[in-house]
Amino acid sequence: MSDVARRPDTAPDTITTRTGLFGNDDSGDTSGYGRLTRAVELGGTTTPPFGGYFDDLLQALRTALAAKDVSPDAAIEKAHVHVGELTVFVHRDYLPIVAAVLRDEPDLRFELCRGVSGVHYPDDTGRELHAVYPLQSITHNRVVRLEVCAPDTDPHIPSLCRVYPTNDWHERETYDFFGIVFDGHHALTRIEMPDDWEGHPQRKDYPLGGVPVEYKGATVQPPDRRRSYQ
């Protein structure tokens, strides 16, 4: 957006380095991309002032939380600006109250949540599972992203269905594919995979799997069963 200053982040956090096309060292990948090396980075905290409406948004959020006897420093872990987009990292225990404030405060009015997406960072120790919520204010024509983290050992995040009812199906899909348990969801069941399916297919530690595919008289094996040229 034109009124948002685009600023680089402070030094990002490198959590791991991946090699190969699939980021899997023992898959036997024969794609020819085995020598690719890529650092997996998570953006650091952006130093204010952010520019555009971001500063007013965060100040209004902090003020509204304090008015409800909620510590802004406890609820908001950090803010991150990248390519003109603001992400606010929220502690999972405070997610429902932060979302409700963003929806209801006249200076904020983020009436629409466009769902929730899951991300799995196996090497982000203690924060392996991320849930990402893109919010939009129709009233003020603004956008903000909330991000919440949970460990693999305790994959629980409060459901936002009571704040944003349209998140119903999105939370079910994120649970199905990533294993994030949305506490308080009225019917948290699988939505894509069969009910008795084991595991969560979009996690990075899930086997690549697949089925053999016949192509011009030859059979191409799934990525994790192909022989390696190395």
C-alpha positions as CSV (number, residue, x, y, z in Angstrom):
1,M,0.0,0.0,0.0
2,S,1.2,3.4,-0.9
3,D,1.1,4.9,2.6
4,V,3.2,2.1,4.1
5,A,7.0,2.6,4.4
6,R,8.8,-0.5,3.2
7,R,11.7,-1.2,5.5
8,P,14.1,-4.1,5.8
9,D,13.9,-6.2,8.9
10,T,16.6,-6.3,11.6
11,A,18.9,-9.3,11.4
12,P,16.7,-12.4,10.8
13,D,17.0,-15.6,12.9
14,T,18.5,-18.5,11.0
15,I,17.0,-21.7,12.4
16,T,18.4,-24.3,10.1
17,T,19.9,-24.9,6.6
18,R,18.2,-27.2,4.1
19,T,19.8,-29.0,1.2
20,G,18.2,-30.5,-1.9
21,L,14.9,-29.8,-3.6
22,F,12.7,-31.3,-0.8
23,G,14.8,-30.4,2.2
24,N,15.2,-34.0,3.0
25,D,18.7,-35.5,3.4
26,D,17.8,-39.1,3.2
27,S,15.1,-39.2,0.5
28,G,17.3,-40.5,-2.3
29,D,16.1,-37.6,-4.4
30,T,17.1,-37.9,-8.1
31,S,15.8,-34.5,-9.2
32,G,19.3,-33.1,-9.8
33,Y,18.8,-30.5,-7.1
34,G,20.7,-32.3,-4.4
35,R,23.4,-29.6,-4.2
36,L,20.9,-26.8,-3.4
37,T,21.6,-25.1,-0.1
38,R,19.1,-22.7,1.5
39,A,19.0,-21.1,4.9
40,V,15.7,-21.1,6.7
41,E,15.3,-17.7,8.3
42,L,12.6,-16.1,10.5
43,G,12.4,-12.4,10.4
44,G,13.7,-10.5,13.5
45,T,11.9,-7.7,15.3
46,T,11.5,-4.6,13.3
47,T,12.5,-1.4,15.0
48,P,9.8,1.4,15.1
49,P,8.7,3.7,13.7
50,F,7.3,1.4,11.1
51,G,5.7,4.0,8.8
52,G,2.3,4.2,7.3
53,Y,-0.6,3.2,9.6
54,F,1.4,0.5,11.4
55,D,2.5,2.6,14.3
56,D,-1.1,3.9,14.9
57,L,-2.4,0.3,14.7
58,L,0.0,-1.1,17.2
59,Q,-0.5,1.8,19.6
60,A,-4.3,1.5,19.4
61,L,-4.0,-2.2,20.1
62,R,-1.7,-1.8,23.1
63,T,-3.9,1.0,24.5
64,A,-7.1,-1.2,24.1
65,L,-5.4,-4.2,25.7
66,A,-4.3,-2.1,28.7
67,A,-7.8,-0.8,29.1
68,K,-9.0,-4.4,29.5
69,D,-6.3,-5.0,32.2
70,V,-4.3,-7.1,29.8
71,S,-0.5,-6.4,29.7
72,P,0.4,-5.5,26.1
73,D,4.0,-6.7,26.7
74,A,2.7,-10.1,27.8
75,A,0.3,-10.5,24.9
76,I,2.5,-9.1,22.1
77,E,5.8,-10.9,21.7
78,K,7.1,-8.8,18.8
79,A,6.2,-7.0,15.6
80,H,7.7,-7.8,12.2
81,V,7.6,-5.7,9.0
82,H,8.6,-7.2,5.7
83,V,7.8,-5.9,2.1
84,G,5.3,-3.5,3.4
85,E,3.3,-6.0,5.5
86,L,3.0,-6.1,9.3
87,T,3.0,-9.3,11.3
88,V,2.3,-9.2,15.1
89,F,3.4,-12.2,17.0
90,V,1.0,-12.9,19.8
91,H,1.4,-15.3,22.8
92,R,-1.1,-18.1,22.3
93,D,-2.8,-17.6,25.7
94,Y,-3.8,-14.1,24.6
95,L,-4.9,-14.8,21.0
96,P,-8.7,-14.6,21.6
97,I,-8.6,-11.3,23.5
98,V,-6.2,-9.7,20.9
99,A,-8.4,-10.9,18.0
100,A,-11.5,-9.5,19.8
101,V,-9.9,-6.2,20.4
102,L,-8.7,-5.9,16.8
103,R,-12.3,-6.7,15.6
104,D,-14.2,-4.5,18.0
105,E,-12.2,-1.3,18.7
106,P,-13.4,1.6,16.5
107,D,-9.9,2.6,15.6
108,L,-9.0,-0.9,14.5
109,R,-12.2,-2.7,13.2
110,F,-10.6,-5.8,11.6
111,E,-13.9,-7.4,10.8
112,L,-12.6,-10.1,8.5
113,C,-10.3,-13.0,9.2
114,R,-9.3,-14.7,6.0
115,G,-8.7,-18.0,7.7
116,V,-5.7,-19.6,9.3
117,S,-2.7,-21.3,7.8
118,G,-0.2,-23.7,9.5
119,V,3.5,-23.7,9.2
120,H,6.0,-26.3,10.6
121,Y,9.5,-25.4,11.5
122,P,11.1,-28.5,13.0
123,D,14.2,-26.7,14.0
124,D,12.5,-23.7,15.7
125,T,12.9,-25.4,19.1
126,G,9.9,-24.9,21.4
127,R,8.0,-23.0,18.6
128,E,7.8,-25.6,15.9
129,L,4.2,-25.0,15.0
130,H,3.0,-21.6,13.7
131,A,-0.5,-20.5,13.0
132,V,-0.9,-17.5,10.8
133,Y,-4.1,-15.3,10.7
134,P,-4.5,-12.6,8.0
135,L,-6.9,-10.0,9.1
136,Q,-8.5,-7.2,7.0
137,S,-10.3,-4.1,8.1
138,I,-13.0,-3.3,5.6
139,T,-13.8,-0.1,7.5
140,H,-10.3,1.3,7.3
141,N,-9.0,-0.6,4.3
142,R,-6.0,-2.0,6.3
143,V,-4.4,-5.4,6.8
144,V,-2.4,-7.1,9.5
145,R,-1.2,-10.6,10.1
146,L,-1.3,-12.4,13.5
147,E,1.2,-15.2,14.1
148,V,1.0,-17.6,17.1
149,C,3.5,-20.4,18.0
150,A,3.2,-23.7,19.9
151,P,5.7,-26.5,20.6
152,D,5.4,-29.9,19.0
153,T,5.1,-31.4,22.5
154,D,2.0,-29.2,23.3
155,P,0.4,-28.3,20.0
156,H,-2.6,-26.3,21.5
157,I,-3.8,-22.9,20.3
158,P,-7.1,-21.4,21.3
159,S,-9.8,-21.5,18.6
160,L,-10.9,-18.2,17.1
161,C,-14.3,-19.5,15.9
162,R,-16.2,-17.5,18.5
163,V,-14.5,-14.3,17.4
164,Y,-14.4,-15.1,13.7
165,P,-17.0,-17.9,13.0
166,T,-15.7,-18.3,9.4
167,N,-12.5,-19.9,10.8
168,D,-14.4,-23.1,11.4
169,W,-13.3,-25.0,8.3
170,H,-9.9,-23.4,8.2
171,E,-9.1,-24.5,11.7
172,R,-10.2,-28.1,10.8
173,E,-7.9,-28.1,7.8
174,T,-4.9,-26.8,9.7
175,Y,-5.5,-29.4,12.4
176,D,-5.8,-32.1,9.7
177,F,-2.6,-31.2,7.9
178,F,-0.4,-29.8,10.7
179,G,-1.8,-31.3,13.9
180,I,-2.4,-28.0,15.6
181,V,-5.2,-28.6,18.2
182,F,-7.5,-25.6,18.4
183,D,-8.9,-25.6,21.9
184,G,-12.6,-24.7,22.0
185,H,-13.5,-25.6,18.4
186,H,-16.9,-27.2,18.5
187,A,-16.1,-30.1,16.1
188,L,-12.3,-30.4,15.5
189,T,-12.2,-33.4,13.1
190,R,-10.4,-34.1,9.9
191,I,-11.6,-32.4,6.8
192,E,-9.4,-33.8,4.0
193,M,-7.9,-37.0,5.2
194,P,-9.9,-40.1,6.4
195,D,-10.8,-40.0,10.1
196,D,-8.5,-42.9,10.9
197,W,-5.5,-41.4,9.0
198,E,-2.2,-41.4,11.1
199,G,-0.1,-38.3,11.1
200,H,-0.4,-34.9,9.5
201,P,0.8,-34.8,5.8
202,Q,2.0,-31.2,5.6
203,R,4.5,-31.3,8.5
204,K,8.1,-31.3,7.5
205,D,8.8,-34.6,9.3
206,Y,6.0,-36.4,7.4
207,P,7.3,-38.9,4.8
208,L,7.1,-37.7,1.2
209,G,5.3,-40.9,0.2
210,G,3.1,-41.0,-2.9
211,V,2.4,-43.7,-5.4
212,P,4.4,-45.0,-8.3
213,V,3.4,-43.2,-11.6
214,E,3.6,-44.9,-15.0
215,Y,5.1,-42.6,-17.6
216,K,5.9,-43.6,-21.2
217,G,6.3,-47.3,-20.3
218,A,8.5,-46.7,-17.2
219,T,7.5,-46.4,-13.5
220,V,8.6,-43.3,-11.6
221,Q,8.8,-44.0,-7.9
222,P,7.7,-41.5,-5.2
223,P,10.5,-39.1,-4.1
224,D,11.3,-40.9,-0.9
225,R,11.8,-44.2,-2.7
226,R,13.9,-43.1,-5.7
227,R,17.5,-44.1,-5.9
228,S,20.2,-41.5,-5.5
229,Y,22.8,-40.6,-8.2
230,Q,25.3,-39.7,-5.5
